[in-house]
């Protein structure tokens, strides 16, 4: 597994969900937008200090981005789900809950 690509893809996904451009994130973090692009595509290994600045500016726990690179991922995935649904209406949440329950039943049947 290429951790840089997985990590970068998560950063990109979360950045986009925050309606933030690479330019804005780069400015907040203190790097160039090209550097953010290289991180998001896995072309560049992100330094620890830059990683910390990115997760702080995106206002997310680091494990949310690292989940697929680590063996212990359940809490981070739950956080990611919560992040995705944070702006949903009650009606949307009810539909999502029904979809999740149905999906769980199907997944357990085929496993």
N, CA, C and O atoms as a GROMACS GRO file, in nm:
protein
  444
    1UNK      N    1   0.085  -0.119   0.000
    1UNK     CA    2   0.000   0.000   0.000
    1UNK      C    3   0.088   0.124   0.000
    1UNK      O    4   0.184   0.134   0.077
    2UNK      N    5   0.056   0.216  -0.085
    2UNK     CA    6   0.130   0.341  -0.089
    2UNK      C    7   0.062   0.440   0.006
    2UNK      O    8  -0.038   0.503  -0.029
    3UNK      N    9   0.119   0.451   0.125
    3UNK     CA   10   0.058   0.533   0.229
    3UNK      C   11   0.043   0.679   0.188
    3UNK      O   12  -0.054   0.744   0.225
    4UNK      N   13   0.140   0.729   0.111
    4UNK     CA   14   0.134   0.870   0.072
    4UNK      C   15   0.009   0.898  -0.011
    4UNK      O   16  -0.056   1.001   0.007
    5UNK      N   17  -0.025   0.806  -0.102
    5UNK     CA   18  -0.143   0.827  -0.187
    5UNK      C   19  -0.272   0.817  -0.106
    5UNK      O   20  -0.365   0.895  -0.127
    6UNK      N   21  -0.278   0.721  -0.015
    6UNK     CA   22  -0.396   0.704   0.069
    6UNK      C   23  -0.415   0.827   0.158
    6UNK      O   24  -0.524   0.882   0.168
    7UNK      N   25  -0.307   0.869   0.222
    7UNK     CA   26  -0.311   0.985   0.310
    7UNK      C   27  -0.352   1.110   0.231
    7UNK      O   28  -0.439   1.185   0.275
    8UNK      N   29  -0.290   1.130   0.116
    8UNK     CA   30  -0.320   1.246   0.033
    8UNK      C   31  -0.464   1.248  -0.014
    8UNK      O   32  -0.528   1.353  -0.016
    9UNK      N   33  -0.515   1.131  -0.051
    9UNK     CA   34  -0.654   1.122  -0.098
    9UNK      C   35  -0.751   1.160   0.014
    9UNK      O   36  -0.852   1.226  -0.012
   10UNK      N   37  -0.721   1.120   0.136
   10UNK     CA   38  -0.807   1.156   0.250
   10UNK      C   39  -0.802   1.306   0.276
   10UNK      O   40  -0.905   1.369   0.302
   11UNK      N   41  -0.684   1.363   0.270
   11UNK     CA   42  -0.671   1.507   0.291
   11UNK      C   43  -0.751   1.582   0.185
   11UNK      O   44  -0.823   1.677   0.216
   12UNK      N   45  -0.739   1.539   0.061
   12UNK     CA   46  -0.811   1.604  -0.049
   12UNK      C   47  -0.962   1.594  -0.029
   12UNK      O   48  -1.034   1.692  -0.045
   13UNK      N   49  -1.009   1.476   0.006
   13UNK     CA   50  -1.151   1.453   0.025
   13UNK      C   51  -1.206   1.543   0.136
   13UNK      O   52  -1.311   1.605   0.119
   14UNK      N   53  -1.137   1.548   0.247
   14UNK     CA   54  -1.183   1.631   0.360
   14UNK      C   55  -1.175   1.779   0.324
   14UNK      O   56  -1.266   1.856   0.357
   15UNK      N   57  -1.068   1.818   0.257
   15UNK     CA   58  -1.055   1.959   0.215
   15UNK      C   59  -1.173   1.999   0.126
   15UNK      O   60  -1.231   2.106   0.143
   16UNK      N   61  -1.207   1.912   0.032
   16UNK     CA   62  -1.318   1.943  -0.058
   16UNK      C   63  -1.452   1.948   0.015
   16UNK      O   64  -1.537   2.031  -0.015
   17UNK      N   65  -1.470   1.858   0.114
   17UNK     CA   66  -1.593   1.860   0.192
   17UNK      C   67  -1.605   1.990   0.272
   17UNK      O   68  -1.715   2.033   0.306
   18UNK      N   69  -1.492   2.050   0.302
   18UNK     CA   70  -1.490   2.178   0.374
   18UNK      C   71  -1.503   2.297   0.278
   18UNK      O   72  -1.495   2.412   0.319
   19UNK      N   73  -1.522   2.265   0.148
   19UNK     CA   74  -1.531   2.369   0.045
   19UNK      C   75  -1.409   2.460   0.047
   19UNK      O   76  -1.420   2.582   0.036
   20UNK      N   77  -1.292   2.399   0.062
   20UNK     CA   78  -1.167   2.472   0.072
   20UNK      C   79  -1.081   2.440  -0.051
   20UNK      O   80  -1.068   2.323  -0.089
   21UNK      N   81  -1.025   2.541  -0.111
   21UNK     CA   82  -0.935   2.519  -0.224
   21UNK      C   83  -0.796   2.482  -0.174
   21UNK      O   84  -0.763   2.502  -0.057
   22UNK      N   85  -0.716   2.428  -0.264
   22UNK     CA   86  -0.576   2.400  -0.229
   22UNK      C   87  -0.504   2.529  -0.193
   22UNK      O   88  -0.419   2.531  -0.104
   23UNK      N   89  -0.538   2.635  -0.262
   23UNK     CA   90  -0.473   2.763  -0.237
   23UNK      C   91  -0.501   2.814  -0.094
   23UNK      O   92  -0.412   2.862  -0.026
   24UNK      N   93  -0.626   2.802  -0.053
   24UNK     CA   94  -0.662   2.848   0.081
   24UNK      C   95  -0.593   2.763   0.187
   24UNK      O   96  -0.536   2.816   0.283
   25UNK      N   97  -0.599   2.629   0.171
   25UNK     CA   98  -0.533   2.541   0.267
   25UNK      C   99  -0.383   2.570   0.272
   25UNK      O  100  -0.324   2.575   0.379
   26UNK      N  101  -0.323   2.587   0.156
   26UNK     CA  102  -0.179   2.615   0.149
   26UNK      C  103  -0.145   2.743   0.226
   26UNK      O  104  -0.047   2.747   0.301
   27UNK      N  105  -0.225   2.845   0.206
   27UNK     CA  106  -0.200   2.973   0.275
   27UNK      C  107  -0.211   2.956   0.426
   27UNK      O  108  -0.129   3.008   0.501
   28UNK      N  109  -0.314   2.883   0.471
   28UNK     CA  110  -0.333   2.861   0.614
   28UNK      C  111  -0.219   2.779   0.676
   28UNK      O  112  -0.179   2.803   0.790
   29UNK      N  113  -0.169   2.683   0.598
   29UNK     CA  114  -0.064   2.594   0.648
   29UNK      C  115   0.075   2.656   0.634
   29UNK      O  116   0.168   2.620   0.706
   30UNK      N  117   0.088   2.749   0.539
   30UNK     CA  118   0.218   2.813   0.518
   30UNK      C  119   0.306   2.741   0.418
   30UNK      O  120   0.429   2.742   0.429
   31UNK      N  121   0.242   2.678   0.319
   31UNK     CA  122   0.315   2.612   0.211
   31UNK      C  123   0.255   2.658   0.078
   31UNK      O  124   0.160   2.737   0.078
   32UNK      N  125   0.310   2.611  -0.033
   32UNK     CA  126   0.255   2.648  -0.162
   32UNK      C  127   0.138   2.558  -0.199
   32UNK      O  128   0.125   2.447  -0.147
   33UNK      N  129   0.053   2.606  -0.288
   33UNK     CA  130  -0.059   2.523  -0.334
   33UNK      C  131  -0.006   2.402  -0.411
   33UNK      O  132  -0.070   2.296  -0.411
   34UNK      N  133   0.108   2.416  -0.476
   34UNK     CA  134   0.170   2.302  -0.546
   34UNK      C  135   0.211   2.194  -0.446
   34UNK      O  136   0.198   2.075  -0.473
   35UNK      N  137   0.260   2.237  -0.331
   35UNK     CA  138   0.297   2.140  -0.227
   35UNK      C  139   0.174   2.064  -0.177
   35UNK      O  140   0.180   1.943  -0.158
   36UNK      N  141   0.064   2.135  -0.156
   36UNK     CA  142  -0.062   2.069  -0.116
   36UNK      C  143  -0.104   1.971  -0.225
   36UNK      O  144  -0.144   1.858  -0.196
   37UNK      N  145  -0.095   2.013  -0.349
   37UNK     CA  146  -0.130   1.924  -0.461
   37UNK      C  147  -0.044   1.799  -0.461
   37UNK      O  148  -0.094   1.688  -0.479
   38UNK      N  149   0.086   1.816  -0.439
   38UNK     CA  150   0.177   1.701  -0.436
   38UNK      C  151   0.148   1.607  -0.319
   38UNK      O  152   0.161   1.486  -0.332
   39UNK      N  153   0.108   1.664  -0.206
   39UNK     CA  154   0.069   1.582  -0.091
   39UNK      C  155  -0.057   1.503  -0.125
   39UNK      O  156  -0.064   1.383  -0.100
   40UNK      N  157  -0.155   1.571  -0.182
   40UNK     CA  158  -0.283   1.507  -0.212
   40UNK      C  159  -0.271   1.398  -0.318
   40UNK      O  160  -0.351   1.304  -0.318
   41UNK      N  161  -0.175   1.408  -0.406
   41UNK     CA  162  -0.157   1.306  -0.510
   41UNK      C  163  -0.056   1.199  -0.469
   41UNK      O  164  -0.034   1.103  -0.542
   42UNK      N  165   0.006   1.217  -0.353
   42UNK     CA  166   0.103   1.119  -0.306
   42UNK      C  167   0.241   1.134  -0.366
   42UNK      O  168   0.326   1.047  -0.347
   43UNK      N  169   0.265   1.243  -0.437
   43UNK     CA  170   0.396   1.266  -0.497
   43UNK      C  171   0.499   1.311  -0.395
   43UNK      O  172   0.619   1.294  -0.414
   44UNK      N  173   0.451   1.368  -0.285
   44UNK     CA  174   0.537   1.421  -0.180
   44UNK      C  175   0.499   1.358  -0.047
   44UNK      O  176   0.381   1.344  -0.015
   45UNK      N  177   0.600   1.319   0.030
   45UNK     CA  178   0.575   1.273   0.167
   45UNK      C  179   0.555   1.397   0.253
   45UNK      O  180   0.636   1.490   0.250
   46UNK      N  181   0.448   1.397   0.328
   46UNK     CA  182   0.418   1.513   0.412
   46UNK      C  183   0.500   1.504   0.541
   46UNK      O  184   0.506   1.398   0.604
   47UNK      N  185   0.561   1.614   0.578
   47UNK     CA  186   0.636   1.617   0.704
   47UNK      C  187   0.537   1.618   0.820
   47UNK      O  188   0.421   1.655   0.804
   48UNK      N  189   0.584   1.577   0.935
   48UNK     CA  190   0.498   1.574   1.054
   48UNK      C  191   0.446   1.713   1.086
   48UNK      O  192   0.328   1.729   1.116
   49UNK      N  193   0.531   1.814   1.078
   49UNK     CA  194   0.486   1.949   1.113
   49UNK      C  195   0.380   1.998   1.015
   49UNK      O  196   0.284   2.063   1.056
   50UNK      N  197   0.396   1.969   0.887
   50UNK     CA  198   0.296   2.009   0.787
   50UNK      C  199   0.168   1.931   0.807
   50UNK      O  200   0.058   1.986   0.795
   51UNK      N  201   0.181   1.801   0.838
   51UNK     CA  202   0.062   1.719   0.862
   51UNK      C  203  -0.019   1.774   0.979
   51UNK      O  204  -0.141   1.785   0.971
   52UNK      N  205   0.050   1.810   1.086
   52UNK     CA  206  -0.019   1.865   1.203
   52UNK      C  207  -0.089   1.996   1.168
   52UNK      O  208  -0.202   2.020   1.211
   53UNK      N  209  -0.023   2.080   1.090
   53UNK     CA  210  -0.085   2.206   1.049
   53UNK      C  211  -0.208   2.180   0.962
   53UNK      O  212  -0.310   2.248   0.976
   54UNK      N  213  -0.200   2.081   0.872
   54UNK     CA  214  -0.313   2.049   0.784
   54UNK      C  215  -0.433   2.002   0.865
   54UNK      O  216  -0.543   2.053   0.848
   55UNK      N  217  -0.411   1.904   0.955
   55UNK     CA  218  -0.526   1.854   1.032
   55UNK      C  219  -0.582   1.961   1.124
   55UNK      O  220  -0.703   1.965   1.148
   56UNK      N  221  -0.497   2.048   1.175
   56UNK     CA  222  -0.547   2.158   1.258
   56UNK      C  223  -0.632   2.255   1.176
   56UNK      O  224  -0.738   2.298   1.221
   57UNK      N  225  -0.587   2.288   1.057
   57UNK     CA  226  -0.662   2.382   0.972
   57UNK      C  227  -0.791   2.319   0.919
   57UNK      O  228  -0.890   2.390   0.898
   58UNK      N  229  -0.790   2.188   0.898
   58UNK     CA  230  -0.912   2.119   0.854
   58UNK      C  231  -1.002   2.085   0.973
   58UNK      O  232  -1.116   2.041   0.956
   59UNK      N  233  -0.949   2.109   1.094
   59UNK     CA  234  -1.023   2.085   1.218
   59UNK      C  235  -1.072   1.941   1.229
   59UNK      O  236  -1.189   1.914   1.254
   60UNK      N  237  -0.977   1.848   1.211
   60UNK     CA  238  -1.008   1.705   1.218
   60UNK      C  239  -0.904   1.635   1.304
   60UNK      O  240  -0.791   1.681   1.316
   61UNK      N  241  -0.944   1.523   1.365
   61UNK     CA  242  -0.845   1.445   1.440
   61UNK      C  243  -0.751   1.375   1.340
   61UNK      O  244  -0.796   1.331   1.235
   62UNK      N  245  -0.623   1.363   1.371
   62UNK     CA  246  -0.529   1.302   1.276
   62UNK      C  247  -0.565   1.160   1.237
   62UNK      O  248  -0.539   1.118   1.124
   63UNK      N  249  -0.626   1.085   1.329
   63UNK     CA  250  -0.661   0.947   1.295
   63UNK      C  251  -0.766   0.938   1.186
   63UNK      O  252  -0.781   0.834   1.122
   64UNK      N  253  -0.839   1.046   1.165
   64UNK     CA  254  -0.938   1.047   1.058
   64UNK      C  255  -0.869   1.034   0.923
   64UNK      O  256  -0.922   0.970   0.832
   65UNK      N  257  -0.753   1.094   0.910
   65UNK     CA  258  -0.677   1.089   0.785
   65UNK      C  259  -0.591   0.964   0.779
   65UNK      O  260  -0.567   0.909   0.671
   66UNK      N  261  -0.545   0.919   0.893
   66UNK     CA  262  -0.452   0.805   0.898
   66UNK      C  263  -0.522   0.669   0.902
   66UNK      O  264  -0.455   0.566   0.895
   67UNK      N  265  -0.653   0.666   0.912
   67UNK     CA  266  -0.727   0.542   0.938
   67UNK      C  267  -0.688   0.427   0.846
   67UNK      O  268  -0.664   0.316   0.895
   68UNK      N  269  -0.682   0.449   0.717
   68UNK     CA  270  -0.653   0.338   0.626
   68UNK      C  271  -0.506   0.297   0.628
   68UNK      O  272  -0.471   0.191   0.576
   69UNK      N  273  -0.423   0.379   0.686
   69UNK     CA  274  -0.280   0.346   0.696
   69UNK      C  275  -0.249   0.271   0.824
   69UNK      O  276  -0.138   0.222   0.843
   70UNK      N  277  -0.348   0.262   0.912
   70UNK     CA  278  -0.327   0.201   1.042
   70UNK      C  279  -0.416   0.078   1.057
   70UNK      O  280  -0.517   0.065   0.988
   71UNK      N  281  -0.377  -0.012   1.146
   71UNK     CA  282  -0.456  -0.131   1.171
   71UNK      C  283  -0.579  -0.100   1.256
   71UNK      O  284  -0.683  -0.164   1.239
   72UNK      N  285  -0.568  -0.004   1.346
   72UNK     CA  286  -0.680   0.033   1.432
   72UNK      C  287  -0.751   0.151   1.368
   72UNK      O  288  -0.701   0.264   1.370
   73UNK      N  289  -0.867   0.123   1.309
   73UNK     CA  290  -0.931   0.230   1.234
   73UNK      C  291  -1.076   0.258   1.270
   73UNK      O  292  -1.132   0.356   1.220
   74UNK      N  293  -1.138   0.179   1.352
   74UNK     CA  294  -1.280   0.197   1.380
   74UNK      C  295  -1.314   0.336   1.434
   74UNK      O  296  -1.406   0.398   1.380
   75UNK      N  297  -1.246   0.389   1.535
   75UNK     CA  298  -1.283   0.524   1.584
   75UNK      C  299  -1.269   0.630   1.475
   75UNK      O  300  -1.352   0.720   1.466
   76UNK      N  301  -1.165   0.621   1.395
   76UNK     CA  302  -1.145   0.721   1.290
   76UNK      C  303  -1.254   0.713   1.185
   76UNK      O  304  -1.301   0.815   1.136
   77UNK      N  305  -1.294   0.591   1.150
   77UNK     CA  306  -1.401   0.577   1.051
   77UNK      C  307  -1.533   0.630   1.106
   77UNK      O  308  -1.611   0.691   1.032
   78UNK      N  309  -1.557   0.608   1.231
   78UNK     CA  310  -1.679   0.663   1.292
   78UNK      C  311  -1.675   0.815   1.290
   78UNK      O  312  -1.776   0.880   1.263
   79UNK      N  313  -1.558   0.872   1.317
   79UNK     CA  314  -1.543   1.018   1.311
   79UNK      C  315  -1.566   1.067   1.169
   79UNK      O  316  -1.628   1.172   1.149
   80UNK      N  317  -1.517   0.993   1.071
   80UNK     CA  318  -1.534   1.034   0.932
   80UNK      C  319  -1.683   1.031   0.894
   80UNK      O  320  -1.732   1.121   0.826
   81UNK      N  321  -1.754   0.929   0.939
   81UNK     CA  322  -1.898   0.922   0.913
   81UNK      C  323  -1.968   1.041   0.978
   81UNK      O  324  -2.054   1.104   0.916
   82UNK      N  325  -1.933   1.070   1.101
   82UNK     CA  326  -1.994   1.184   1.170
   82UNK      C  327  -1.965   1.314   1.096
   82UNK      O  328  -2.051   1.402   1.088
   83UNK      N  329  -1.845   1.327   1.042
   83UNK     CA  330  -1.808   1.447   0.967
   83UNK      C  331  -1.894   1.459   0.841
   83UNK      O  332  -1.937   1.569   0.805
   84UNK      N  333  -1.918   1.347   0.775
   84UNK     CA  334  -1.996   1.347   0.652
   84UNK      C  335  -2.140   1.389   0.678
   84UNK      O  336  -2.200   1.461   0.598
   85UNK      N  337  -2.198   1.344   0.790
   85UNK     CA  338  -2.340   1.368   0.815
   85UNK      C  339  -2.368   1.490   0.902
   85UNK      O  340  -2.484   1.518   0.935
   86UNK      N  341  -2.266   1.563   0.939
   86UNK     CA  342  -2.284   1.673   1.034
   86UNK      C  343  -2.384   1.779   0.988
   86UNK      O  344  -2.448   1.842   1.072
   87UNK      N  345  -2.399   1.800   0.860
   87UNK     CA  346  -2.490   1.905   0.814
   87UNK      C  347  -2.620   1.849   0.756
   87UNK      O  348  -2.692   1.920   0.686
   88UNK      N  349  -2.651   1.724   0.786
   88UNK     CA  350  -2.773   1.661   0.733
   88UNK      C  351  -2.895   1.702   0.815
   88UNK      O  352  -2.887   1.726   0.936
   89UNK      N  353  -3.008   1.708   0.746
   89UNK     CA  354  -3.135   1.735   0.814
   89UNK      C  355  -3.183   1.606   0.882
   89UNK      O  356  -3.126   1.499   0.860
   90UNK      N  357  -3.286   1.617   0.965
   90UNK     CA  358  -3.344   1.500   1.031
   90UNK      C  359  -3.392   1.398   0.928
   90UNK      O  360  -3.371   1.278   0.944
   91UNK      N  361  -3.455   1.447   0.823
   91UNK     CA  362  -3.505   1.358   0.718
   91UNK      C  363  -3.389   1.284   0.650
   91UNK      O  364  -3.397   1.163   0.629
   92UNK      N  365  -3.283   1.357   0.618
   92UNK     CA  366  -3.166   1.295   0.556
   92UNK      C  367  -3.102   1.192   0.649
   92UNK      O  368  -3.062   1.084   0.605
   93UNK      N  369  -3.093   1.225   0.778
   93UNK     CA  370  -3.034   1.132   0.874
   93UNK      C  371  -3.115   1.004   0.884
   93UNK      O  372  -3.059   0.895   0.895
   94UNK      N  373  -3.247   1.016   0.880
   94UNK     CA  374  -3.332   0.898   0.887
   94UNK      C  375  -3.309   0.809   0.765
   94UNK      O  376  -3.298   0.687   0.779
   95UNK      N  377  -3.302   0.868   0.648
   95UNK     CA  378  -3.276   0.791   0.525
   95UNK      C  379  -3.139   0.726   0.530
   95UNK      O  380  -3.125   0.609   0.493
   96UNK      N  381  -3.039   0.800   0.574
   96UNK     CA  382  -2.903   0.746   0.584
   96UNK      C  383  -2.899   0.629   0.682
   96UNK      O  384  -2.834   0.528   0.655
   97UNK      N  385  -2.968   0.642   0.795
   97UNK     CA  386  -2.973   0.534   0.893
   97UNK      C  387  -3.036   0.408   0.833
   97UNK      O  388  -2.989   0.297   0.857
   98UNK      N  389  -3.142   0.426   0.756
   98UNK     CA  390  -3.207   0.312   0.691
   98UNK      C  391  -3.115   0.246   0.588
   98UNK      O  392  -3.110   0.124   0.577
   99UNK      N  393  -3.042   0.328   0.514
   99UNK     CA  394  -2.947   0.275   0.414
   99UNK      C  395  -2.836   0.197   0.484
   99UNK      O  396  -2.798   0.089   0.439
  100UNK      N  397  -2.785   0.251   0.593
  100UNK     CA  398  -2.678   0.184   0.667
  100UNK      C  399  -2.727   0.050   0.722
  100UNK      O  400  -2.657  -0.051   0.710
  101UNK      N  401  -2.844   0.050   0.781
  101UNK     CA  402  -2.898  -0.074   0.837
  101UNK      C  403  -2.918  -0.179   0.728
  101UNK      O  404  -2.882  -0.295   0.747
  102UNK      N  405  -2.975  -0.140   0.616
  102UNK     CA  406  -2.994  -0.232   0.504
  102UNK      C  407  -2.860  -0.284   0.451
  102UNK      O  408  -2.845  -0.403   0.423
  103UNK      N  409  -2.765  -0.195   0.439
  103UNK     CA  410  -2.632  -0.233   0.390
  103UNK      C  411  -2.566  -0.330   0.485
  103UNK      O  412  -2.502  -0.426   0.441
  104UNK      N  413  -2.579  -0.308   0.613
  104UNK     CA  414  -2.520  -0.396   0.713
  104UNK      C  415  -2.578  -0.537   0.702
  104UNK      O  416  -2.504  -0.636   0.709
  105UNK      N  417  -2.709  -0.546   0.685
  105UNK     CA  418  -2.774  -0.677   0.672
  105UNK      C  419  -2.722  -0.750   0.548
  105UNK      O  420  -2.692  -0.869   0.553
  106UNK      N  421  -2.713  -0.678   0.437
  106UNK     CA  422  -2.664  -0.739   0.313
  106UNK      C  423  -2.518  -0.782   0.327
  106UNK      O  424  -2.482  -0.893   0.287
  107UNK      N  425  -2.435  -0.697   0.384
  107UNK     CA  426  -2.293  -0.730   0.401
  107UNK      C  427  -2.273  -0.852   0.488
  107UNK      O  428  -2.186  -0.935   0.462
  108UNK      N  429  -2.353  -0.863   0.591
  108UNK     CA  430  -2.340  -0.979   0.680
  108UNK      C  431  -2.388  -1.108   0.615
  108UNK      O  432  -2.342  -1.217   0.650
  109UNK      N  433  -2.480  -1.098   0.521
  109UNK     CA  434  -2.527  -1.216   0.448
  109UNK      C  435  -2.422  -1.268   0.350
  109UNK      O  436  -2.409  -1.388   0.330
  110UNK      N  437  -2.345  -1.174   0.290
  110UNK     CA  438  -2.247  -1.217   0.189
  110UNK      C  439  -2.109  -1.245   0.248
  110UNK      O  440  -2.021  -1.294   0.178
  111UNK      N  441  -2.091  -1.215   0.375
  111UNK     CA  442  -1.960  -1.237   0.438
  111UNK      C  443  -1.943  -1.379   0.482
  111UNK      O  444  -1.838  -1.415   0.537
   0.00000   0.00000   0.00000
